[in-house]
Amino acid sequence: MSWRVVLFNFDGHPPPSKLVRGFRPRPMGSPAYVRESISALLCDVDWSDPSRAIFDEGEYTMWLALPAGDVVDRVEVEVVGGGNPVPVLSHLCQVNGWFAYDVGERVFLDPEEPRASGWEASLRVPKD
């Protein structure tokens, strides 16, 4: 099973405790700027498709998707595998002023925590 998170820009400020209806994320920048921001930290990320990247860490694989348009307001991330992606996601967010929102748990990840309950829960789901 995969684990899904969405990266939002909060310019380094703490995110709200919950996402409310009508939430409008702050712009992250142009698609080129966001790709550069990600590539600067994930040196082996593959942007063969400019709207979708693959980062294969070995123990896990991360797919990163940018929405269509001139300004990116979120990055959707899907992770599969057995390794722990939380430290990499946390570092990516801390450097860029972003926060990661766990879609399944409906919470923002604590950037100081090396693990996430949503990620650990995805590891316990039996594989088909």
N, CA, C and O atoms as CSV, one atom per row, in Angstrom:
chain,resi,resn,atom,element,x,y,z
A,1,MET,N,N,0.837,-1.182,0.000
A,1,MET,CA,C,0.000,0.000,0.000
A,1,MET,C,C,0.881,1.244,0.000
A,1,MET,O,O,1.998,1.224,0.516
A,2,SER,N,N,0.381,2.296,-0.568
A,2,SER,CA,C,1.149,3.534,-0.631
A,2,SER,C,C,0.714,4.502,0.472
A,2,SER,O,O,-0.343,4.358,1.087
A,3,TRP,N,N,1.562,5.470,0.685
A,3,TRP,CA,C,1.304,6.536,1.655
A,3,TRP,C,C,1.266,7.836,0.880
A,3,TRP,O,O,2.149,8.098,0.063
A,4,ARG,N,N,0.255,8.651,1.125
A,4,ARG,CA,C,0.097,9.902,0.391
A,4,ARG,C,C,0.223,11.103,1.312
A,4,ARG,O,O,-0.393,11.159,2.376
A,5,VAL,N,N,1.030,12.059,0.887
A,5,VAL,CA,C,1.137,13.342,1.576
A,5,VAL,C,C,1.072,14.449,0.529
A,5,VAL,O,O,1.336,14.227,-0.653
A,6,VAL,N,N,0.722,15.624,0.983
A,6,VAL,CA,C,0.710,16.799,0.116
A,6,VAL,C,C,1.574,17.858,0.777
A,6,VAL,O,O,1.423,18.139,1.966
A,7,LEU,N,N,2.476,18.441,0.009
A,7,LEU,CA,C,3.347,19.498,0.510
A,7,LEU,C,C,2.712,20.848,0.201
A,7,LEU,O,O,2.317,21.124,-0.932
A,8,PHE,N,N,2.622,21.691,1.244
A,8,PHE,CA,C,2.072,23.037,1.107
A,8,PHE,C,C,3.098,24.056,1.579
A,8,PHE,O,O,3.941,23.758,2.425
A,9,ASN,N,N,3.018,25.246,1.030
A,9,ASN,CA,C,3.901,26.334,1.425
A,9,ASN,C,C,3.269,27.140,2.557
A,9,ASN,O,O,2.141,27.619,2.438
A,10,PHE,N,N,4.001,27.281,3.644
A,10,PHE,CA,C,3.587,28.161,4.734
A,10,PHE,C,C,4.685,29.169,5.045
A,10,PHE,O,O,4.683,29.790,6.108
A,11,ASP,N,N,5.614,29.328,4.124
A,11,ASP,CA,C,6.734,30.261,4.295
A,11,ASP,C,C,7.430,30.079,5.638
A,11,ASP,O,O,7.903,31.047,6.234
A,12,GLY,N,N,7.493,28.844,6.112
A,12,GLY,CA,C,8.175,28.542,7.362
A,12,GLY,C,C,7.335,28.743,8.609
A,12,GLY,O,O,7.773,28.392,9.704
A,13,HIS,N,N,6.135,29.301,8.471
A,13,HIS,CA,C,5.253,29.495,9.623
A,13,HIS,C,C,4.517,28.193,9.919
A,13,HIS,O,O,4.269,27.413,8.999
A,14,PRO,N,N,4.161,27.937,11.180
A,14,PRO,CA,C,3.433,26.702,11.500
A,14,PRO,C,C,2.106,26.634,10.747
A,14,PRO,O,O,1.429,27.650,10.586
A,15,PRO,N,N,1.736,25.445,10.288
A,15,PRO,CA,C,0.458,25.294,9.584
A,15,PRO,C,C,-0.692,25.299,10.588
A,15,PRO,O,O,-0.459,25.195,11.792
A,16,PRO,N,N,-1.931,25.418,10.106
A,16,PRO,CA,C,-3.075,25.309,11.015
A,16,PRO,C,C,-3.162,23.892,11.567
A,16,PRO,O,O,-2.583,22.963,11.003
A,17,SER,N,N,-3.881,23.730,12.662
A,17,SER,CA,C,-4.005,22.390,13.242
A,17,SER,C,C,-4.822,21.473,12.337
A,17,SER,O,O,-4.619,20.259,12.343
A,18,LYS,N,N,-5.743,22.040,11.561
A,18,LYS,CA,C,-6.552,21.258,10.624
A,18,LYS,C,C,-6.759,22.067,9.353
A,18,LYS,O,O,-6.776,23.298,9.374
A,19,LEU,N,N,-6.916,21.353,8.253
A,19,LEU,CA,C,-7.288,22.029,7.014
A,19,LEU,C,C,-8.796,22.245,7.029
A,19,LEU,O,O,-9.559,21.318,7.299
A,20,VAL,N,N,-9.213,23.445,6.743
A,20,VAL,CA,C,-10.636,23.768,6.746
A,20,VAL,C,C,-11.133,23.878,5.312
A,20,VAL,O,O,-10.357,24.083,4.378
A,21,ARG,N,N,-12.436,23.739,5.163
A,21,ARG,CA,C,-13.049,23.878,3.838
A,21,ARG,C,C,-12.705,25.267,3.300
A,21,ARG,O,O,-12.788,26.259,4.025
A,22,GLY,N,N,-12.330,25.329,2.060
A,22,GLY,CA,C,-11.970,26.600,1.456
A,22,GLY,C,C,-10.513,26.990,1.645
A,22,GLY,O,O,-10.113,28.091,1.265
A,23,PHE,N,N,-9.709,26.097,2.231
A,23,PHE,CA,C,-8.280,26.380,2.429
A,23,PHE,C,C,-7.626,26.693,1.093
A,23,PHE,O,O,-7.789,25.954,0.122
A,24,ARG,N,N,-6.892,27.781,1.052
A,24,ARG,CA,C,-6.166,28.166,-0.158
A,24,ARG,C,C,-4.676,28.190,0.164
A,24,ARG,O,O,-4.214,29.041,0.924
A,25,PRO,N,N,-3.930,27.261,-0.410
A,25,PRO,CA,C,-2.493,27.238,-0.132
A,25,PRO,C,C,-1.777,28.441,-0.743
A,25,PRO,O,O,-2.205,28.998,-1.754
A,26,ARG,N,N,-0.687,28.817,-0.105
A,26,ARG,CA,C,0.151,29.891,-0.644
A,26,ARG,C,C,0.923,29.355,-1.844
A,26,ARG,O,O,1.240,28.167,-1.894
A,27,PRO,N,N,1.223,30.208,-2.796
A,27,PRO,CA,C,2.010,29.761,-3.948
A,27,PRO,C,C,3.407,29.301,-3.524
A,27,PRO,O,O,4.023,29.877,-2.627
A,28,MET,N,N,3.883,28.262,-4.185
A,28,MET,CA,C,5.240,27.759,-3.960
A,28,MET,C,C,6.204,28.358,-4.982
A,28,MET,O,O,7.410,28.432,-4.743
A,29,GLY,N,N,5.668,28.780,-6.112
A,29,GLY,CA,C,6.483,29.337,-7.188
A,29,GLY,C,C,6.097,28.720,-8.518
A,29,GLY,O,O,5.127,27.968,-8.613
A,30,SER,N,N,6.855,29.042,-9.523
A,30,SER,CA,C,6.614,28.477,-10.854
A,30,SER,C,C,6.974,26.992,-10.839
A,30,SER,O,O,7.720,26.551,-9.964
A,31,PRO,N,N,6.458,26.219,-11.788
A,31,PRO,CA,C,6.855,24.809,-11.852
A,31,PRO,C,C,8.374,24.636,-11.930
A,31,PRO,O,O,8.928,23.747,-11.284
A,32,ALA,N,N,9.046,25.475,-12.710
A,32,ALA,CA,C,10.510,25.369,-12.827
A,32,ALA,C,C,11.184,25.627,-11.483
A,32,ALA,O,O,12.129,24.926,-11.120
A,33,TYR,N,N,10.709,26.622,-10.747
A,33,TYR,CA,C,11.286,26.938,-9.437
A,33,TYR,C,C,11.089,25.781,-8.458
A,33,TYR,O,O,12.011,25.417,-7.727
A,34,VAL,N,N,9.884,25.203,-8.445
A,34,VAL,CA,C,9.601,24.089,-7.525
A,34,VAL,C,C,10.441,22.871,-7.903
A,34,VAL,O,O,10.985,22.204,-7.023
A,35,ARG,N,N,10.554,22.574,-9.195
A,35,ARG,CA,C,11.409,21.457,-9.623
A,35,ARG,C,C,12.849,21.681,-9.165
A,35,ARG,O,O,13.490,20.760,-8.658
A,36,GLU,N,N,13.358,22.906,-9.342
A,36,GLU,CA,C,14.725,23.222,-8.908
A,36,GLU,C,C,14.875,23.080,-7.396
A,36,GLU,O,O,15.890,22.572,-6.918
A,37,SER,N,N,13.870,23.525,-6.643
A,37,SER,CA,C,13.912,23.430,-5.179
A,37,SER,C,C,13.966,21.979,-4.721
A,37,SER,O,O,14.673,21.650,-3.769
A,38,ILE,N,N,13.226,21.120,-5.393
A,38,ILE,CA,C,13.217,19.698,-5.056
A,38,ILE,C,C,14.520,19.048,-5.511
A,38,ILE,O,O,15.138,18.298,-4.756
A,39,SER,N,N,14.934,19.330,-6.728
A,39,SER,CA,C,16.151,18.718,-7.282
A,39,SER,C,C,17.406,19.102,-6.511
A,39,SER,O,O,18.360,18.325,-6.457
A,40,ALA,N,N,17.418,20.283,-5.917
A,40,ALA,CA,C,18.584,20.717,-5.144
A,40,ALA,C,C,18.816,19.824,-3.927
A,40,ALA,O,O,19.945,19.700,-3.451
A,41,LEU,N,N,17.750,19.204,-3.425
A,41,LEU,CA,C,17.862,18.357,-2.236
A,41,LEU,C,C,17.771,16.870,-2.547
A,41,LEU,O,O,18.333,16.052,-1.819
A,42,LEU,N,N,17.077,16.513,-3.607
A,42,LEU,CA,C,16.952,15.112,-4.023
A,42,LEU,C,C,17.714,14.973,-5.336
A,42,LEU,O,O,17.120,15.006,-6.414
A,43,CYS,N,N,19.013,14.820,-5.239
A,43,CYS,CA,C,19.875,14.926,-6.424
A,43,CYS,C,C,19.582,13.877,-7.497
A,43,CYS,O,O,19.877,14.121,-8.667
A,44,ASP,N,N,19.025,12.741,-7.153
A,44,ASP,CA,C,18.759,11.699,-8.147
A,44,ASP,C,C,17.308,11.689,-8.622
A,44,ASP,O,O,16.864,10.709,-9.220
A,45,VAL,N,N,16.573,12.757,-8.366
A,45,VAL,CA,C,15.175,12.802,-8.776
A,45,VAL,C,C,15.107,12.876,-10.305
A,45,VAL,O,O,15.892,13.580,-10.940
A,46,ASP,N,N,14.157,12.141,-10.879
A,46,ASP,CA,C,14.001,12.039,-12.331
A,46,ASP,C,C,12.778,12.845,-12.766
A,46,ASP,O,O,11.643,12.488,-12.454
A,47,TRP,N,N,13.027,13.934,-13.490
A,47,TRP,CA,C,11.962,14.785,-14.013
A,47,TRP,C,C,11.775,14.538,-15.509
A,47,TRP,O,O,11.615,15.498,-16.264
A,48,SER,N,N,11.789,13.297,-15.957
A,48,SER,CA,C,11.561,13.005,-17.380
A,48,SER,C,C,10.241,13.602,-17.844
A,48,SER,O,O,10.132,14.081,-18.973
A,49,ASP,N,N,9.245,13.572,-16.975
A,49,ASP,CA,C,7.969,14.249,-17.200
A,49,ASP,C,C,7.999,15.491,-16.307
A,49,ASP,O,O,8.053,15.347,-15.086
A,50,PRO,N,N,7.966,16.696,-16.860
A,50,PRO,CA,C,8.109,17.908,-16.044
A,50,PRO,C,C,7.032,18.100,-14.980
A,50,PRO,O,O,7.212,18.900,-14.061
A,51,SER,N,N,5.915,17.378,-15.091
A,51,SER,CA,C,4.863,17.518,-14.086
A,51,SER,C,C,4.888,16.398,-13.049
A,51,SER,O,O,4.110,16.412,-12.095
A,52,ARG,N,N,5.786,15.427,-13.237
A,52,ARG,CA,C,5.803,14.265,-12.336
A,52,ARG,C,C,7.231,13.759,-12.210
A,52,ARG,O,O,7.907,13.506,-13.208
A,53,ALA,N,N,7.677,13.617,-10.972
A,53,ALA,CA,C,9.046,13.164,-10.725
A,53,ALA,C,C,9.041,11.817,-10.023
A,53,ALA,O,O,8.074,11.441,-9.361
A,54,ILE,N,N,10.142,11.104,-10.184
A,54,ILE,CA,C,10.356,9.844,-9.469
A,54,ILE,C,C,11.662,9.976,-8.706
A,54,ILE,O,O,12.692,10.358,-9.261
A,55,PHE,N,N,11.597,9.652,-7.420
A,55,PHE,CA,C,12.793,9.617,-6.584
A,55,PHE,C,C,12.883,8.210,-6.009
A,55,PHE,O,O,12.093,7.845,-5.138
A,56,ASP,N,N,13.834,7.421,-6.486
A,56,ASP,CA,C,14.019,6.043,-6.025
A,56,ASP,C,C,15.198,6.020,-5.072
A,56,ASP,O,O,16.353,6.114,-5.487
A,57,GLU,N,N,14.890,5.893,-3.783
A,57,GLU,CA,C,15.910,5.922,-2.747
A,57,GLU,C,C,16.511,4.539,-2.519
A,57,GLU,O,O,17.531,4.404,-1.844
A,58,GLY,N,N,15.881,3.518,-3.079
A,58,GLY,CA,C,16.342,2.146,-2.881
A,58,GLY,C,C,15.405,1.396,-1.957
A,58,GLY,O,O,14.856,0.360,-2.331
A,59,GLU,N,N,15.217,1.920,-0.735
A,59,GLU,CA,C,14.302,1.283,0.216
A,59,GLU,C,C,12.866,1.750,0.028
A,59,GLU,O,O,11.933,1.118,0.523
A,60,TYR,N,N,12.692,2.839,-0.676
A,60,TYR,CA,C,11.357,3.335,-1.002
A,60,TYR,C,C,11.444,4.148,-2.293
A,60,TYR,O,O,12.513,4.601,-2.701
A,61,THR,N,N,10.280,4.312,-2.915
A,61,THR,CA,C,10.170,5.148,-4.107
A,61,THR,C,C,9.132,6.218,-3.827
A,61,THR,O,O,8.079,5.952,-3.248
A,62,MET,N,N,9.447,7.426,-4.247
A,62,MET,CA,C,8.572,8.567,-4.034
A,62,MET,C,C,8.210,9.152,-5.402
A,62,MET,O,O,9.090,9.436,-6.215
A,63,TRP,N,N,6.913,9.328,-5.648
A,63,TRP,CA,C,6.442,10.020,-6.843
A,63,TRP,C,C,5.964,11.395,-6.400
A,63,TRP,O,O,5.217,11.510,-5.428
A,64,LEU,N,N,6.382,12.421,-7.096
A,64,LEU,CA,C,6.008,13.794,-6.781
A,64,LEU,C,C,5.291,14.383,-7.985
A,64,LEU,O,O,5.822,14.366,-9.096
A,65,ALA,N,N,4.087,14.903,-7.773
A,65,ALA,CA,C,3.286,15.436,-8.876
A,65,ALA,C,C,3.004,16.915,-8.660
A,65,ALA,O,O,2.592,17.332,-7.577
A,66,LEU,N,N,3.232,17.703,-9.710
A,66,LEU,CA,C,2.929,19.128,-9.691
A,66,LEU,C,C,1.618,19.353,-10.433
A,66,LEU,O,O,1.378,18.721,-11.462
A,67,PRO,N,N,0.760,20.247,-9.926
A,67,PRO,CA,C,-0.480,20.536,-10.646
A,67,PRO,C,C,-0.192,21.329,-11.918
A,67,PRO,O,O,0.848,21.976,-12.037
A,68,ALA,N,N,-1.113,21.271,-12.853
A,68,ALA,CA,C,-0.976,22.047,-14.088
A,68,ALA,C,C,-1.135,23.529,-13.777
A,68,ALA,O,O,-1.845,23.901,-12.842
A,69,GLY,N,N,-0.486,24.358,-14.547
A,69,GLY,CA,C,-0.626,25.803,-14.379
A,69,GLY,C,C,0.710,26.497,-14.258
A,69,GLY,O,O,1.762,25.859,-14.208
A,70,ASP,N,N,0.649,27.820,-14.212
A,70,ASP,CA,C,1.857,28.639,-14.155
A,70,ASP,C,C,2.419,28.782,-12.752
A,70,ASP,O,O,3.593,29.111,-12.582
A,71,VAL,N,N,1.580,28.533,-11.734
A,71,VAL,CA,C,2.008,28.652,-10.341
A,71,VAL,C,C,1.649,27.367,-9.611
A,71,VAL,O,O,0.513,26.899,-9.686
A,72,VAL,N,N,2.612,26.804,-8.910
A,72,VAL,CA,C,2.406,25.579,-8.130
A,72,VAL,C,C,1.961,25.979,-6.725
A,72,VAL,O,O,2.597,26.817,-6.085
A,73,ASP,N,N,0.861,25.374,-6.242
A,73,ASP,CA,C,0.407,25.661,-4.882
A,73,ASP,C,C,0.478,24.433,-3.970
A,73,ASP,O,O,0.128,24.505,-2.792
A,74,ARG,N,N,0.932,23.311,-4.523
A,74,ARG,CA,C,1.075,22.087,-3.724
A,74,ARG,C,C,1.897,21.085,-4.530
A,74,ARG,O,O,2.000,21.182,-5.753
A,75,VAL,N,N,2.470,20.137,-3.829
A,75,VAL,CA,C,3.144,19.005,-4.467
A,75,VAL,C,C,2.528,17.756,-3.857
A,75,VAL,O,O,2.583,17.567,-2.642
A,76,GLU,N,N,1.946,16.907,-4.684
A,76,GLU,CA,C,1.351,15.663,-4.206
A,76,GLU,C,C,2.418,14.582,-4.248
A,76,GLU,O,O,3.111,14.413,-5.252
A,77,VAL,N,N,2.541,13.853,-3.143
A,77,VAL,CA,C,3.595,12.850,-3.000
A,77,VAL,C,C,2.958,11.511,-2.668
A,77,VAL,O,O,2.071,11.425,-1.819
A,78,GLU,N,N,3.421,10.467,-3.348
A,78,GLU,CA,C,3.001,9.096,-3.045
A,78,GLU,C,C,4.265,8.285,-2.820
A,78,GLU,O,O,5.212,8.361,-3.602
A,79,VAL,N,N,4.270,7.502,-1.735
A,79,VAL,CA,C,5.458,6.742,-1.358
A,79,VAL,C,C,5.098,5.272,-1.232
A,79,VAL,O,O,4.070,4.925,-0.649
A,80,VAL,N,N,5.956,4.398,-1.785
A,80,VAL,CA,C,5.824,2.953,-1.611
A,80,VAL,C,C,7.187,2.396,-1.222
A,80,VAL,O,O,8.229,2.967,-1.544
A,81,GLY,N,N,7.153,1.279,-0.529
A,81,GLY,CA,C,8.395,0.625,-0.119
A,81,GLY,C,C,8.481,0.536,1.389
A,81,GLY,O,O,7.593,1.002,2.102
A,82,GLY,N,N,9.553,-0.064,1.869
A,82,GLY,CA,C,9.687,-0.303,3.299
A,82,GLY,C,C,10.558,0.678,4.050
A,82,GLY,O,O,10.545,0.688,5.281
A,83,GLY,N,N,11.317,1.503,3.347
A,83,GLY,CA,C,12.186,2.468,4.020
A,83,GLY,C,C,11.394,3.649,4.557
A,83,GLY,O,O,10.241,3.857,4.180
A,84,ASN,N,N,12.014,4.417,5.434
A,84,ASN,CA,C,11.351,5.548,6.072
A,84,ASN,C,C,11.613,6.841,5.284
A,84,ASN,O,O,12.741,7.334,5.281
A,85,PRO,N,N,10.589,7.398,4.616
A,85,PRO,CA,C,10.773,8.618,3.837
A,85,PRO,C,C,10.637,9.900,4.648
A,85,PRO,O,O,10.892,10.986,4.129
A,86,VAL,N,N,10.237,9.791,5.913
A,86,VAL,CA,C,9.922,10.979,6.704
A,86,VAL,C,C,11.114,11.927,6.852
A,86,VAL,O,O,10.931,13.133,6.687
A,87,PRO,N,N,12.322,11.449,7.153
A,87,PRO,CA,C,13.441,12.402,7.263
A,87,PRO,C,C,13.700,13.187,5.976
A,87,PRO,O,O,14.011,14.377,6.031
A,88,VAL,N,N,13.574,12.538,4.831
A,88,VAL,CA,C,13.789,13.230,3.554
A,88,VAL,C,C,12.683,14.259,3.320
A,88,VAL,O,O,12.964,15.391,2.926
A,89,LEU,N,N,11.433,13.873,3.558
A,89,LEU,CA,C,10.325,14.815,3.398
A,89,LEU,C,C,10.464,15.990,4.358
A,89,LEU,O,O,10.240,17.139,3.978
A,90,SER,N,N,10.832,15.701,5.599
A,90,SER,CA,C,10.997,16.771,6.592
A,90,SER,C,C,12.085,17.744,6.176
A,90,SER,O,O,11.915,18.958,6.292
A,91,HIS,N,N,13.199,17.220,5.693
A,91,HIS,CA,C,14.298,18.086,5.259
A,91,HIS,C,C,13.867,18.938,4.062
A,91,HIS,O,O,14.140,20.137,4.021
A,92,LEU,N,N,13.207,18.325,3.107
A,92,LEU,CA,C,12.715,19.042,1.936
A,92,LEU,C,C,11.793,20.187,2.362
A,92,LEU,O,O,11.877,21.295,1.833
A,93,CYS,N,N,10.919,19.906,3.318
A,93,CYS,CA,C,9.982,20.922,3.793
A,93,CYS,C,C,10.690,22.015,4.591
A,93,CYS,O,O,10.437,23.200,4.373
A,94,GLN,N,N,11.558,21.637,5.498
A,94,GLN,CA,C,12.226,22.634,6.338
A,94,GLN,C,C,13.044,23.612,5.511
A,94,GLN,O,O,13.012,24.814,5.772
A,95,VAL,N,N,13.759,23.132,4.540
A,95,VAL,CA,C,14.602,24.000,3.709
A,95,VAL,C,C,13.751,24.982,2.895
A,95,VAL,O,O,14.167,26.116,2.657
A,96,ASN,N,N,12.565,24.545,2.471
A,96,ASN,CA,C,11.734,25.363,1.587
A,96,ASN,C,C,10.597,26.109,2.282
A,96,ASN,O,O,9.866,26.853,1.628
A,97,GLY,N,N,10.432,25.928,3.591
A,97,GLY,CA,C,9.331,26.583,4.295
A,97,GLY,C,C,7.995,25.909,4.068
A,97,GLY,O,O,6.943,26.523,4.247
A,98,TRP,N,N,8.037,24.631,3.670
A,98,TRP,CA,C,6.832,23.865,3.391
A,98,TRP,C,C,6.494,22.973,4.583
A,98,TRP,O,O,7.307,22.776,5.486
A,99,PHE,N,N,5.271,22.440,4.561
A,99,PHE,CA,C,4.857,21.431,5.527
A,99,PHE,C,C,4.165,20.307,4.774
A,99,PHE,O,O,3.506,20.536,3.759
A,100,ALA,N,N,4.322,19.079,5.287
A,100,ALA,CA,C,3.733,17.894,4.661
A,100,ALA,C,C,2.447,17.529,5.391
A,100,ALA,O,O,2.428,17.415,6.616
A,101,TYR,N,N,1.384,17.348,4.635
A,101,TYR,CA,C,0.076,16.978,5.162
A,101,TYR,C,C,-0.184,15.518,4.839
A,101,TYR,O,O,-0.203,15.129,3.671
A,102,ASP,N,N,-0.386,14.703,5.879
A,102,ASP,CA,C,-0.677,13.278,5.729
A,102,ASP,C,C,-2.148,13.139,5.352
A,102,ASP,O,O,-3.025,13.411,6.170
A,103,VAL,N,N,-2.420,12.722,4.133
A,103,VAL,CA,C,-3.780,12.653,3.612
A,103,VAL,C,C,-4.630,11.649,4.391
A,103,VAL,O,O,-5.788,11.934,4.697
A,104,GLY,N,N,-4.077,10.483,4.713
A,104,GLY,CA,C,-4.836,9.456,5.421
A,104,GLY,C,C,-5.131,9.804,6.870
A,104,GLY,O,O,-6.231,9.552,7.363
A,105,GLU,N,N,-4.154,10.381,7.546
A,105,GLU,CA,C,-4.312,10.732,8.963
A,105,GLU,C,C,-4.944,12.108,9.151
A,105,GLU,O,O,-5.419,12.436,10.238
A,106,ARG,N,N,-4.949,12.905,8.093
A,106,ARG,CA,C,-5.492,14.268,8.120
A,106,ARG,C,C,-4.798,15.151,9.151
A,106,ARG,O,O,-5.437,15.871,9.918
A,107,VAL,N,N,-3.476,15.072,9.143
A,107,VAL,CA,C,-2.663,15.898,10.045
A,107,VAL,C,C,-1.402,16.344,9.304
A,107,VAL,O,O,-0.956,15.699,8.354
A,108,PHE,N,N,-0.848,17.452,9.760
A,108,PHE,CA,C,0.457,17.866,9.254
A,108,PHE,C,C,1.525,17.102,10.008
A,108,PHE,O,O,1.399,16.875,11.212
A,109,LEU,N,N,2.576,16.705,9.309
A,109,LEU,CA,C,3.678,16.003,9.953
A,109,LEU,C,C,4.458,16.977,10.818
A,109,LEU,O,O,4.635,18.143,10.466
A,110,ASP,N,N,4.916,16.482,11.948
A,110,ASP,CA,C,5.789,17.260,12.822
A,110,ASP,C,C,7.186,17.186,12.223
A,110,ASP,O,O,7.748,16.094,12.129
A,111,PRO,N,N,7.765,18.311,11.817
A,111,PRO,CA,C,9.082,18.261,11.173
A,111,PRO,C,C,10.204,17.794,12.095
A,111,PRO,O,O,11.298,17.475,11.628
A,112,GLU,N,N,9.944,17.752,13.391
A,112,GLU,CA,C,10.959,17.303,14.346
A,112,GLU,C,C,10.891,15.800,14.611
A,112,GLU,O,O,11.798,15.235,15.222
A,113,GLU,N,N,9.824,15.155,14.156
A,113,GLU,CA,C,9.645,13.721,14.393
A,113,GLU,C,C,10.242,12.920,13.236
A,113,GLU,O,O,9.968,13.221,12.075
A,114,PRO,N,N,11.056,11.903,13.538
A,114,PRO,CA,C,11.665,11.110,12.465
A,114,PRO,C,C,10.733,10.051,11.871
A,114,PRO,O,O,11.095,9.385,10.901
A,115,ARG,N,N,9.543,9.892,12.442
A,115,ARG,CA,C,8.594,8.903,11.945
A,115,ARG,C,C,7.211,9.544,11.874
A,115,ARG,O,O,6.988,10.610,12.448
A,116,ALA,N,N,6.295,8.904,11.179
A,116,ALA,CA,C,4.921,9.390,11.067
A,116,ALA,C,C,3.977,8.210,11.196
A,116,ALA,O,O,4.204,7.155,10.605
A,117,SER,N,N,2.914,8.393,11.972
A,117,SER,CA,C,1.982,7.286,12.208
A,117,SER,C,C,1.316,6.828,10.914
A,117,SER,O,O,1.067,5.634,10.745
A,118,GLY,N,N,1.024,7.746,10.001
A,118,GLY,CA,C,0.411,7.358,8.728
A,118,GLY,C,C,1.326,6.482,7.895
A,118,GLY,O,O,0.875,5.523,7.269
A,119,TRP,N,N,2.615,6.810,7.886
A,119,TRP,CA,C,3.586,5.990,7.156
A,119,TRP,C,C,3.660,4.609,7.791
A,119,TRP,O,O,3.621,3.600,7.087
A,120,GLU,N,N,3.765,4.556,9.105
A,120,GLU,CA,C,3.864,3.266,9.790
A,120,GLU,C,C,2.605,2.437,9.585
A,120,GLU,O,O,2.691,1.217,9.446
A,121,ALA,N,N,1.441,3.073,9.562
A,121,ALA,CA,C,0.193,2.345,9.314
A,121,ALA,C,C,0.179,1.760,7.904
A,121,ALA,O,O,-0.329,0.657,7.702
A,122,SER,N,N,0.723,2.476,6.936
A,122,SER,CA,C,0.738,1.958,5.561
A,122,SER,C,C,1.609,0.715,5.443
A,122,SER,O,O,1.383,-0.121,4.568
A,123,LEU,N,N,2.598,0.588,6.312
A,123,LEU,CA,C,3.459,-0.600,6.289
A,123,LEU,C,C,2.756,-1.832,6.842
A,123,LEU,O,O,3.111,-2.960,6.501
A,124,ARG,N,N,1.755,-1.616,7.699
A,124,ARG,CA,C,1.047,-2.739,8.329
A,124,ARG,C,C,-0.093,-3.286,7.479
A,124,ARG,O,O,-0.624,-4.356,7.779
A,125,VAL,N,N,-0.476,-2.578,6.431
A,125,VAL,CA,C,-1.572,-3.024,5.572
A,125,VAL,C,C,-1.086,-4.203,4.747
A,125,VAL,O,O,-0.054,-4.112,4.083
A,126,PRO,N,N,-1.835,-5.332,4.783
A,126,PRO,CA,C,-1.403,-6.495,3.997
A,126,PRO,C,C,-1.363,-6.180,2.508
A,126,PRO,O,O,-2.233,-5.484,1.984
A,127,LYS,N,N,-0.365,-6.689,1.850
A,127,LYS,CA,C,-0.239,-6.508,0.398
A,127,LYS,C,C,-1.096,-7.548,-0.310
A,127,LYS,O,O,-1.171,-8.701,0.116
A,128,ASP,N,N,-1.740,-7.129,-1.395
A,128,ASP,CA,C,-2.589,-8.057,-2.170
A,128,ASP,C,C,-1.753,-9.005,-2.975
A,128,ASP,O,O,-2.291,-9.853,-3.685
